[in-house]
Amino acid sequence: MTKLSVIIPIYNAEETLSKAVDSVLCQTEPELELILVDDGSQDDSLSICREYTKKDCRVHVMTQQNSGVSAARNAGIAVASGQYIGFVDADDWIAPEMFHRLLDQAKRTDADVVMCDAVTAFPDGRTQADTITQLSGNSILKKSDFKPSLLLEMAGSAWRCIYRNDRYSDKLRKYPLAFPLGVRFSEDRVFNLYAFGQANQVAYLKEGYYYRFVNRESTVHRYHADYFEAYKKAAEEIEQAIRLVWDDDPELQKAYQTQLVGGALGAICNYYYQTSPLTAAQRRSAVRRVCEDAQLRNALERTNVRGKARWLKDKNIIALISYAKLANTRHNR
């Protein structure tokens, strides 16, 4: 039995792909398979993937029309044979001992999910620890241990975790491992809500093994016409996950409604990005539509609004526009 299946979703990643792949193939844990899923790349990514199949029999390549990261990960999950499944993004890399340490912890604790810390890496060589601040050291967590604030902090990323393959777990088969389709924000969070909510226990290692590369120059803030709609879709998926596997916990639902409020503020900033094609009148109208949105109004009623969220609740269009302009100037977007 293969201990681990590692899935890398790939889209136009020719410049960073080799570093990501090499970091997986150089793991101190040799009993793994690497599934490279090319999501319709237009550059040389697929050729790079195929070259790796000639060098290492553990590498498998899948191709699909461009369908997004969730669909690519799901395609890999469908064929994964490993007892556990892990994910690496094509522009990141991992420490050589990462999967050995996570698998060892899984064996010691019989945990369905094992998580480690990460390290944020910047182009100039600087690094910054990305840790779970509410946990002071290695931990074993039962479902009842996940208070809303802790779940909010831990559930945001799938790439720092390994998950027991649901075909090897009766507990995880009710809602099998799958990323939500049609969700552009918080897809990892939705995935983890189902995984954590069904896991026998979640093990946490307070050691940074995953290196997440953040290129601020390339991640230019762009205008997205459907920004707010995408956040609303994510909120709906999150609400459903809490209802199905977290007993519709009202405190948890309330905590996650704050994300939709934050998404509304982000959408208002997005209307005022330098790359936005909207006229001044169209921007103002868009801000008003956000404030009057029924789903957002419901979220505002269910949460303790303060600060900028109060402007949303009060439909203070002038204050929200001023905030967006100031925030965008501060962040050069």
TIMILUM-818848 format. One record per residue (C-alpha): residue in one letter; residue number from 0; x, y, z. Coordinates in nm, 3 decimals, decimal comma. Layout:
<residu: a&num: NUM&px: X&py: Y&pz: Z>
...
This chain:
<residu: m&num: 0&px: 0,000&py: 0,000&pz: 0,000>
<residu: t&num: 1&px: 0,128&py: 0,346&pz: -0,092>
<residu: k&num: 2&px: 0,150&py: 0,554&pz: 0,221>
<residu: l&num: 3&px: 0,082&py: 0,889&pz: 0,059>
<residu: s&num: 4&px: -0,055&py: 1,042&pz: -0,259>
<residu: v&num: 5&px: 0,062&py: 1,399&pz: -0,322>
<residu: i&num: 6&px: -0,144&py: 1,607&pz: -0,565>
<residu: i&num: 7&px: -0,013&py: 1,918&pz: -0,741>
<residu: p&num: 8&px: -0,268&py: 2,117&pz: -0,946>
<residu: i&num: 9&px: -0,091&py: 2,302&pz: -1,225>
<residu: y&num: 10&px: -0,185&py: 2,597&pz: -1,442>
<residu: n&num: 11&px: 0,082&py: 2,791&pz: -1,633>
<residu: a&num: 12&px: 0,347&py: 2,722&pz: -1,371>
<residu: e&num: 13&px: 0,653&py: 2,652&pz: -1,586>
<residu: e&num: 14&px: 0,874&py: 2,890&pz: -1,387>
<residu: t&num: 15&px: 0,809&py: 2,739&pz: -1,043>
<residu: l&num: 16&px: 0,691&py: 2,384&pz: -1,112>
<residu: s&num: 17&px: 1,026&py: 2,206&pz: -1,097>
<residu: k&num: 18&px: 1,106&py: 2,340&pz: -0,752>
<residu: a&num: 19&px: 0,771&py: 2,217&pz: -0,623>
<residu: v&num: 20&px: 0,803&py: 1,873&pz: -0,783>
<residu: d&num: 21&px: 1,165&py: 1,827&pz: -0,674>
<residu: s&num: 22&px: 1,075&py: 1,908&pz: -0,315>
<residu: v&num: 23&px: 0,820&py: 1,624&pz: -0,319>
<residu: l&num: 24&px: 1,043&py: 1,369&pz: -0,492>
<residu: c&num: 25&px: 1,327&py: 1,446&pz: -0,249>
<residu: q&num: 26&px: 1,117&py: 1,364&pz: 0,056>
<residu: t&num: 27&px: 1,276&py: 1,143&pz: 0,320>
<residu: e&num: 28&px: 0,954&py: 0,939&pz: 0,298>
<residu: p&num: 29&px: 0,997&py: 0,737&pz: -0,024>
<residu: e&num: 30&px: 0,664&py: 0,552&pz: -0,020>
<residu: l&num: 31&px: 0,459&py: 0,808&pz: -0,205>
<residu: e&num: 32&px: 0,310&py: 0,875&pz: -0,545>
<residu: l&num: 33&px: 0,302&py: 1,218&pz: -0,705>
<residu: i&num: 34&px: -0,003&py: 1,307&pz: -0,914>
<residu: l&num: 35&px: 0,050&py: 1,609&pz: -1,140>
<residu: v&num: 36&px: -0,279&py: 1,748&pz: -1,272>
<residu: d&num: 37&px: -0,235&py: 1,992&pz: -1,559>
<residu: d&num: 38&px: -0,537&py: 2,220&pz: -1,570>
<residu: g&num: 39&px: -0,517&py: 2,323&pz: -1,935>
<residu: s&num: 40&px: -0,187&py: 2,511&pz: -1,913>
<residu: q&num: 41&px: -0,092&py: 2,728&pz: -2,210>
<residu: d&num: 42&px: 0,280&py: 2,733&pz: -2,131>
<residu: d&num: 43&px: 0,538&py: 2,451&pz: -2,107>
<residu: s&num: 44&px: 0,403&py: 2,306&pz: -1,781>
<residu: l&num: 45&px: 0,268&py: 1,984&pz: -1,933>
<residu: s&num: 46&px: 0,599&py: 1,908&pz: -2,106>
<residu: i&num: 47&px: 0,781&py: 1,952&pz: -1,775>
<residu: c&num: 48&px: 0,535&py: 1,714&pz: -1,610>
<residu: r&num: 49&px: 0,591&py: 1,448&pz: -1,875>
<residu: e&num: 50&px: 0,967&py: 1,474&pz: -1,841>
<residu: y&num: 51&px: 0,934&py: 1,383&pz: -1,473>
<residu: t&num: 52&px: 0,750&py: 1,061&pz: -1,560>
<residu: k&num: 53&px: 1,064&py: 0,951&pz: -1,747>
<residu: k&num: 54&px: 1,282&py: 1,016&pz: -1,443>
<residu: d&num: 55&px: 1,072&py: 0,875&pz: -1,158>
<residu: c&num: 56&px: 0,811&py: 0,598&pz: -1,171>
<residu: r&num: 57&px: 0,628&py: 0,753&pz: -0,877>
<residu: v&num: 58&px: 0,512&py: 1,043&pz: -1,096>
<residu: h&num: 59&px: 0,177&py: 1,028&pz: -1,275>
<residu: v&num: 60&px: 0,036&py: 1,297&pz: -1,504>
<residu: m&num: 61&px: -0,327&py: 1,385&pz: -1,567>
<residu: t&num: 62&px: -0,462&py: 1,650&pz: -1,803>
<residu: q&num: 63&px: -0,792&py: 1,832&pz: -1,821>
<residu: q&num: 64&px: -0,944&py: 2,139&pz: -1,980>
<residu: n&num: 65&px: -0,902&py: 2,447&pz: -1,765>
<residu: s&num: 66&px: -1,155&py: 2,398&pz: -1,486>
<residu: g&num: 67&px: -0,992&py: 2,554&pz: -1,181>
<residu: v&num: 68&px: -0,786&py: 2,437&pz: -0,885>
<residu: s&num: 69&px: -1,074&py: 2,258&pz: -0,711>
<residu: a&num: 70&px: -1,154&py: 2,045&pz: -1,015>
<residu: a&num: 71&px: -0,784&py: 1,966&pz: -1,062>
<residu: r&num: 72&px: -0,742&py: 1,856&pz: -0,701>
<residu: n&num: 73&px: -1,061&py: 1,648&pz: -0,721>
<residu: a&num: 74&px: -0,930&py: 1,472&pz: -1,031>
<residu: g&num: 75&px: -0,619&py: 1,377&pz: -0,836>
<residu: i&num: 76&px: -0,820&py: 1,261&pz: -0,536>
<residu: a&num: 77&px: -1,027&py: 1,032&pz: -0,760>
<residu: v&num: 78&px: -0,722&py: 0,827&pz: -0,861>
<residu: a&num: 79&px: -0,514&py: 0,858&pz: -0,544>
<residu: s&num: 80&px: -0,416&py: 0,519&pz: -0,405>
<residu: g&num: 81&px: -0,232&py: 0,636&pz: -0,094>
<residu: q&num: 82&px: -0,359&py: 0,577&pz: 0,256>
<residu: y&num: 83&px: -0,321&py: 0,953&pz: 0,306>
<residu: i&num: 84&px: -0,352&py: 1,241&pz: 0,061>
<residu: g&num: 85&px: -0,158&py: 1,569&pz: 0,061>
<residu: f&num: 86&px: -0,150&py: 1,879&pz: -0,158>
<residu: v&num: 87&px: 0,127&py: 2,109&pz: -0,278>
<residu: d&num: 88&px: 0,068&py: 2,417&pz: -0,492>
<residu: a&num: 89&px: 0,283&py: 2,454&pz: -0,803>
<residu: d&num: 90&px: 0,453&py: 2,775&pz: -0,687>
<residu: d&num: 91&px: 0,538&py: 2,646&pz: -0,337>
<residu: w&num: 92&px: 0,779&py: 2,388&pz: -0,196>
<residu: i&num: 93&px: 0,816&py: 2,172&pz: 0,114>
<residu: a&num: 94&px: 1,091&py: 2,073&pz: 0,357>
<residu: p&num: 95&px: 1,246&py: 1,726&pz: 0,289>
<residu: e&num: 96&px: 1,111&py: 1,578&pz: 0,612>
<residu: m&num: 97&px: 0,757&py: 1,715&pz: 0,590>
<residu: f&num: 98&px: 0,563&py: 1,410&pz: 0,485>
<residu: h&num: 99&px: 0,770&py: 1,168&pz: 0,693>
<residu: r&num: 100&px: 0,693&py: 1,374&pz: 1,002>
<residu: l&num: 101&px: 0,322&py: 1,406&pz: 0,921>
<residu: l&num: 102&px: 0,286&py: 1,036&pz: 0,839>
<residu: d&num: 103&px: 0,473&py: 0,940&pz: 1,154>
<residu: q&num: 104&px: 0,234&py: 1,153&pz: 1,357>
<residu: a&num: 105&px: -0,062&py: 0,995&pz: 1,178>
<residu: k&num: 106&px: 0,068&py: 0,651&pz: 1,270>
<residu: r&num: 107&px: 0,129&py: 0,749&pz: 1,633>
<residu: t&num: 108&px: -0,213&py: 0,906&pz: 1,683>
<residu: d&num: 109&px: -0,432&py: 0,731&pz: 1,423>
<residu: a&num: 110&px: -0,552&py: 1,078&pz: 1,326>
<residu: d&num: 111&px: -0,759&py: 1,124&pz: 1,012>
<residu: v&num: 112&px: -0,599&py: 1,465&pz: 0,954>
<residu: v&num: 113&px: -0,249&py: 1,588&pz: 1,043>
<residu: m&num: 114&px: -0,153&py: 1,955&pz: 1,009>
<residu: c&num: 115&px: 0,178&py: 2,137&pz: 1,038>
<residu: d&num: 116&px: 0,284&py: 2,500&pz: 1,040>
<residu: a&num: 117&px: 0,395&py: 2,683&pz: 0,728>
<residu: v&num: 118&px: 0,651&py: 2,947&pz: 0,635>
<residu: t&num: 119&px: 0,562&py: 3,241&pz: 0,410>
<residu: a&num: 120&px: 0,849&py: 3,307&pz: 0,169>
<residu: f&num: 121&px: 0,898&py: 3,634&pz: -0,020>
<residu: p&num: 122&px: 1,095&py: 3,702&pz: -0,342>
<residu: d&num: 123&px: 1,365&py: 3,895&pz: -0,155>
<residu: g&num: 124&px: 1,446&py: 3,592&pz: 0,060>
<residu: r&num: 125&px: 1,260&py: 3,703&pz: 0,370>
<residu: t&num: 126&px: 1,049&py: 3,447&pz: 0,551>
<residu: q&num: 127&px: 0,772&py: 3,475&pz: 0,804>
<residu: a&num: 128&px: 0,635&py: 3,203&pz: 1,031>
<residu: d&num: 129&px: 0,274&py: 3,103&pz: 0,962>
<residu: t&num: 130&px: 0,166&py: 2,929&pz: 1,280>
<residu: i&num: 131&px: -0,155&py: 2,848&pz: 1,463>
<residu: t&num: 132&px: -0,141&py: 3,115&pz: 1,730>
<residu: q&num: 133&px: -0,406&py: 2,960&pz: 1,954>
<residu: l&num: 134&px: -0,209&py: 2,638&pz: 2,004>
<residu: s&num: 135&px: 0,115&py: 2,665&pz: 2,202>
<residu: g&num: 136&px: 0,255&py: 2,327&pz: 2,094>
<residu: n&num: 137&px: 0,182&py: 1,991&pz: 1,932>
<residu: s&num: 138&px: -0,181&py: 1,898&pz: 1,989>
<residu: i&num: 139&px: -0,437&py: 1,622&pz: 1,937>
<residu: l&num: 140&px: -0,782&py: 1,769&pz: 1,879>
<residu: k&num: 141&px: -1,122&py: 1,609&pz: 1,901>
<residu: k&num: 142&px: -1,422&py: 1,768&pz: 1,733>
<residu: s&num: 143&px: -1,536&py: 1,918&pz: 2,065>
<residu: d&num: 144&px: -1,201&py: 2,100&pz: 2,095>
<residu: f&num: 145&px: -1,271&py: 2,318&pz: 1,791>
<residu: k&num: 146&px: -1,412&py: 2,637&pz: 1,930>
<residu: p&num: 147&px: -1,517&py: 2,881&pz: 1,654>
<residu: s&num: 148&px: -1,204&py: 3,096&pz: 1,676>
<residu: l&num: 149&px: -0,973&py: 2,794&pz: 1,655>
<residu: l&num: 150&px: -1,158&py: 2,642&pz: 1,361>
<residu: l&num: 151&px: -1,149&py: 2,977&pz: 1,182>
<residu: e&num: 152&px: -0,771&py: 2,984&pz: 1,223>
<residu: m&num: 153&px: -0,697&py: 2,622&pz: 1,134>
<residu: a&num: 154&px: -0,934&py: 2,546&pz: 0,849>
<residu: g&num: 155&px: -0,807&py: 2,799&pz: 0,596>
<residu: s&num: 156&px: -0,553&py: 2,588&pz: 0,408>
<residu: a&num: 157&px: -0,539&py: 2,231&pz: 0,279>
<residu: w&num: 158&px: -0,176&py: 2,235&pz: 0,167>
<residu: r&num: 159&px: -0,031&py: 2,211&pz: 0,519>
<residu: c&num: 160&px: -0,227&py: 1,893&pz: 0,593>
<residu: i&num: 161&px: -0,249&py: 1,527&pz: 0,508>
<residu: y&num: 162&px: -0,585&py: 1,351&pz: 0,508>
<residu: r&num: 163&px: -0,670&py: 0,986&pz: 0,543>
<residu: n&num: 164&px: -0,799&py: 0,874&pz: 0,204>
<residu: d&num: 165&px: -1,175&py: 0,828&pz: 0,253>
<residu: r&num: 166&px: -1,163&py: 0,485&pz: 0,091>
<residu: y&num: 167&px: -0,966&py: 0,375&pz: 0,398>
<residu: s&num: 168&px: -1,201&py: 0,539&pz: 0,650>
<residu: d&num: 169&px: -1,563&py: 0,449&pz: 0,720>
<residu: k&num: 170&px: -1,602&py: 0,776&pz: 0,913>
<residu: l&num: 171&px: -1,505&py: 0,995&pz: 0,617>
<residu: r&num: 172&px: -1,723&py: 0,822&pz: 0,359>
<residu: k&num: 173&px: -2,049&py: 1,005&pz: 0,431>
<residu: y&num: 174&px: -1,909&py: 1,324&pz: 0,279>
<residu: p&num: 175&px: -1,599&py: 1,210&pz: 0,087>
<residu: l&num: 176&px: -1,295&py: 1,429&pz: 0,032>
<residu: a&num: 177&px: -1,379&py: 1,679&pz: -0,241>
<residu: f&num: 178&px: -1,328&py: 2,048&pz: -0,306>
<residu: p&num: 179&px: -1,639&py: 2,255&pz: -0,390>
<residu: l&num: 180&px: -1,677&py: 2,341&pz: -0,757>
<residu: g&num: 181&px: -1,774&py: 2,690&pz: -0,862>
<residu: v&num: 182&px: -1,620&py: 2,842&pz: -0,548>
<residu: r&num: 183&px: -1,334&py: 3,086&pz: -0,607>
<residu: f&num: 184&px: -1,275&py: 3,190&pz: -0,247>
<residu: s&num: 185&px: -1,243&py: 2,971&pz: 0,063>
<residu: e&num: 186&px: -1,248&py: 2,639&pz: -0,122>
<residu: d&num: 187&px: -0,986&py: 2,505&pz: 0,121>
<residu: r&num: 188&px: -1,198&py: 2,619&pz: 0,414>
<residu: v&num: 189&px: -1,506&py: 2,436&pz: 0,284>
<residu: f&num: 190&px: -1,297&py: 2,122&pz: 0,227>
<residu: n&num: 191&px: -1,154&py: 2,137&pz: 0,580>
<residu: l&num: 192&px: -1,491&py: 2,195&pz: 0,743>
<residu: y&num: 193&px: -1,604&py: 1,860&pz: 0,604>
<residu: a&num: 194&px: -1,273&py: 1,687&pz: 0,678>
<residu: f&num: 195&px: -1,230&py: 1,821&pz: 1,033>
<residu: g&num: 196&px: -1,598&py: 1,775&pz: 1,112>
<residu: q&num: 197&px: -1,586&py: 1,404&pz: 1,030>
<residu: a&num: 198&px: -1,233&py: 1,323&pz: 1,150>
<residu: n&num: 199&px: -1,182&py: 1,096&pz: 1,449>
<residu: q&num: 200&px: -0,920&py: 1,349&pz: 1,554>
<residu: v&num: 201&px: -0,688&py: 1,610&pz: 1,407>
<residu: a&num: 202&px: -0,318&py: 1,610&pz: 1,498>
<residu: y&num: 203&px: -0,120&py: 1,933&pz: 1,486>
<residu: l&num: 204&px: 0,258&py: 1,973&pz: 1,469>
<residu: k&num: 205&px: 0,393&py: 2,316&pz: 1,557>
<residu: e&num: 206&px: 0,676&py: 2,292&pz: 1,306>
<residu: g&num: 207&px: 0,696&py: 2,481&pz: 0,976>
<residu: y&num: 208&px: 0,749&py: 2,238&pz: 0,689>
<residu: y&num: 209&px: 0,547&py: 2,398&pz: 0,408>
<residu: y&num: 210&px: 0,692&py: 2,700&pz: 0,224>
<residu: r&num: 211&px: 0,425&py: 2,921&pz: 0,071>
<residu: f&num: 212&px: 0,568&py: 3,159&pz: -0,186>
<residu: v&num: 213&px: 0,408&py: 3,503&pz: -0,206>
<residu: n&num: 214&px: 0,519&py: 3,718&pz: -0,497>
<residu: r&num: 215&px: 0,362&py: 4,052&pz: -0,424>
<residu: e&num: 216&px: 0,475&py: 4,194&pz: -0,756>
<residu: s&num: 217&px: 0,299&py: 3,928&pz: -0,961>
<residu: t&num: 218&px: -0,017&py: 3,919&pz: -0,752>
<residu: v&num: 219&px: -0,133&py: 4,257&pz: -0,881>
<residu: h&num: 220&px: -0,474&py: 4,346&pz: -0,745>
<residu: r&num: 221&px: -0,715&py: 4,306&pz: -1,034>
<residu: y&num: 222&px: -1,078&py: 4,401&pz: -1,071>
<residu: h&num: 223&px: -1,321&py: 4,109&pz: -1,062>
<residu: a&num: 224&px: -1,677&py: 4,180&pz: -1,169>
<residu: d&num: 225&px: -1,808&py: 3,884&pz: -0,968>
<residu: y&num: 226&px: -1,603&py: 3,940&pz: -0,651>
<residu: f&num: 227&px: -1,899&py: 3,977&pz: -0,417>
<residu: e&num: 228&px: -2,099&py: 3,699&pz: -0,582>
<residu: a&num: 229&px: -1,802&py: 3,466&pz: -0,536>
<residu: y&num: 230&px: -1,788&py: 3,548&pz: -0,164>
<residu: k&num: 231&px: -2,161&py: 3,486&pz: -0,133>
<residu: k&num: 232&px: -2,124&py: 3,146&pz: -0,298>
<residu: a&num: 233&px: -1,843&py: 3,054&pz: -0,059>
<residu: a&num: 234&px: -2,057&py: 3,165&pz: 0,238>
<residu: e&num: 235&px: -2,340&py: 2,940&pz: 0,121>
<residu: e&num: 236&px: -2,107&py: 2,640&pz: 0,095>
<residu: i&num: 237&px: -1,962&py: 2,711&pz: 0,440>
<residu: e&num: 238&px: -2,307&py: 2,745&pz: 0,594>
<residu: q&num: 239&px: -2,410&py: 2,411&pz: 0,443>
<residu: a&num: 240&px: -2,095&py: 2,236&pz: 0,568>
<residu: i&num: 241&px: -2,158&py: 2,360&pz: 0,922>
<residu: r&num: 242&px: -2,518&py: 2,244&pz: 0,899>
<residu: l&num: 243&px: -2,425&py: 1,896&pz: 0,777>
<residu: v&num: 244&px: -2,118&py: 1,801&pz: 0,982>
<residu: w&num: 245&px: -2,107&py: 2,052&pz: 1,270>
<residu: d&num: 246&px: -2,467&py: 2,008&pz: 1,390>
<residu: d&num: 247&px: -2,556&py: 2,353&pz: 1,262>
<residu: d&num: 248&px: -2,372&py: 2,503&pz: 1,559>
<residu: p&num: 249&px: -2,513&py: 2,858&pz: 1,594>
<residu: e&num: 250&px: -2,191&py: 3,003&pz: 1,734>
<residu: l&num: 251&px: -1,994&py: 2,853&pz: 1,446>
<residu: q&num: 252&px: -2,244&py: 2,983&pz: 1,193>
<residu: k&num: 253&px: -2,220&py: 3,327&pz: 1,351>
<residu: a&num: 254&px: -1,841&py: 3,322&pz: 1,341>
<residu: y&num: 255&px: -1,834&py: 3,235&pz: 0,973>
<residu: q&num: 256&px: -2,088&py: 3,501&pz: 0,884>
<residu: t&num: 257&px: -1,815&py: 3,751&pz: 0,967>
<residu: q&num: 258&px: -1,627&py: 3,625&pz: 0,660>
<residu: l&num: 259&px: -1,910&py: 3,734&pz: 0,434>
<residu: v&num: 260&px: -1,903&py: 4,077&pz: 0,597>
<residu: g&num: 261&px: -1,529&py: 4,093&pz: 0,528>
<residu: g&num: 262&px: -1,593&py: 3,983&pz: 0,171>
<residu: a&num: 263&px: -1,840&py: 4,267&pz: 0,125>
<residu: l&num: 264&px: -1,578&py: 4,518&pz: 0,235>
<residu: g&num: 265&px: -1,327&py: 4,356&pz: 0,001>
<residu: a&num: 266&px: -1,573&py: 4,377&pz: -0,287>
<residu: i&num: 267&px: -1,623&py: 4,749&pz: -0,225>
<residu: c&num: 268&px: -1,247&py: 4,800&pz: -0,236>
<residu: n&num: 269&px: -1,241&py: 4,596&pz: -0,557>
<residu: y&num: 270&px: -1,481&py: 4,837&pz: -0,727>
<residu: y&num: 271&px: -1,226&py: 5,114&pz: -0,666>
<residu: y&num: 272&px: -0,912&py: 4,929&pz: -0,780>
<residu: q&num: 273&px: -0,702&py: 5,106&pz: -1,039>
<residu: t&num: 274&px: -0,788&py: 4,825&pz: -1,282>
<residu: s&num: 275&px: -1,164&py: 4,872&pz: -1,235>
<residu: p&num: 276&px: -1,337&py: 4,982&pz: -1,560>
<residu: l&num: 277&px: -1,641&py: 5,117&pz: -1,372>
<residu: t&num: 278&px: -1,742&py: 5,482&pz: -1,385>
<residu: a&num: 279&px: -1,786&py: 5,680&pz: -1,064>
<residu: a&num: 280&px: -2,164&py: 5,640&pz: -1,088>
<residu: q&num: 281&px: -2,135&py: 5,266&pz: -1,149>
<residu: r&num: 282&px: -1,903&py: 5,224&pz: -0,853>
<residu: r&num: 283&px: -2,138&py: 5,408&pz: -0,620>
<residu: s&num: 284&px: -2,430&py: 5,199&pz: -0,748>
<residu: a&num: 285&px: -2,231&py: 4,879&pz: -0,689>
<residu: v&num: 286&px: -2,154&py: 4,981&pz: -0,330>
<residu: r&num: 287&px: -2,524&py: 5,047&pz: -0,271>
<residu: r&num: 288&px: -2,616&py: 4,704&pz: -0,413>
<residu: v&num: 289&px: -2,373&py: 4,536&pz: -0,173>
<residu: c&num: 290&px: -2,519&py: 4,721&pz: 0,124>
<residu: e&num: 291&px: -2,872&py: 4,623&pz: 0,026>
<residu: d&num: 292&px: -2,795&py: 4,257&pz: -0,049>
<residu: a&num: 293&px: -3,034&py: 4,030&pz: 0,145>
<residu: q&num: 294&px: -2,771&py: 3,766&pz: 0,225>
<residu: l&num: 295&px: -2,537&py: 4,031&pz: 0,364>
<residu: r&num: 296&px: -2,816&py: 4,198&pz: 0,562>
<residu: n&num: 297&px: -2,889&py: 3,862&pz: 0,724>
<residu: a&num: 298&px: -2,520&py: 3,815&pz: 0,810>
<residu: l&num: 299&px: -2,502&py: 4,165&pz: 0,961>
<residu: e&num: 300&px: -2,801&py: 4,088&pz: 1,181>
<residu: r&num: 301&px: -2,639&py: 3,765&pz: 1,304>
<residu: t&num: 302&px: -2,299&py: 3,912&pz: 1,391>
<residu: n&num: 303&px: -2,168&py: 4,172&pz: 1,629>
<residu: v&num: 304&px: -2,099&py: 4,453&pz: 1,384>
<residu: r&num: 305&px: -1,836&py: 4,709&pz: 1,472>
<residu: g&num: 306&px: -1,597&py: 4,941&pz: 1,295>
<residu: k&num: 307&px: -1,627&py: 4,933&pz: 0,916>
<residu: a&num: 308&px: -1,902&py: 4,669&pz: 0,933>
<residu: r&num: 309&px: -2,121&py: 4,930&pz: 1,101>
<residu: w&num: 310&px: -2,099&py: 5,137&pz: 0,782>
<residu: l&num: 311&px: -2,237&py: 4,839&pz: 0,591>
<residu: k&num: 312&px: -2,523&py: 4,795&pz: 0,833>
<residu: d&num: 313&px: -2,603&py: 5,167&pz: 0,829>
<residu: k&num: 314&px: -2,562&py: 5,179&pz: 0,448>
<residu: n&num: 315&px: -2,314&py: 5,464&pz: 0,490>
<residu: i&num: 316&px: -2,211&py: 5,484&pz: 0,125>
<residu: i&num: 317&px: -1,988&py: 5,790&pz: 0,165>
<residu: a&num: 318&px: -1,786&py: 5,634&pz: 0,449>
<residu: l&num: 319&px: -1,746&py: 5,305&pz: 0,260>
<residu: i&num: 320&px: -1,624&py: 5,479&pz: -0,054>
<residu: s&num: 321&px: -1,376&py: 5,685&pz: 0,145>
<residu: y&num: 322&px: -1,252&py: 5,369&pz: 0,317>
<residu: a&num: 323&px: -1,206&py: 5,189&pz: -0,016>
<residu: k&num: 324&px: -1,011&py: 5,474&pz: -0,171>
<residu: l&num: 325&px: -0,785&py: 5,510&pz: 0,133>
<residu: a&num: 326&px: -0,722&py: 5,136&pz: 0,163>
<residu: n&num: 327&px: -0,640&py: 5,104&pz: -0,207>
<residu: t&num: 328&px: -0,400&py: 5,398&pz: -0,191>
<residu: r&num: 329&px: -0,228&py: 5,249&pz: 0,112>
<residu: h&num: 330&px: -0,184&py: 4,912&pz: -0,062>
<residu: n&num: 331&px: -0,111&py: 5,056&pz: -0,409>
<residu: r&num: 332&px: -0,394&py: 4,877&pz: -0,582>
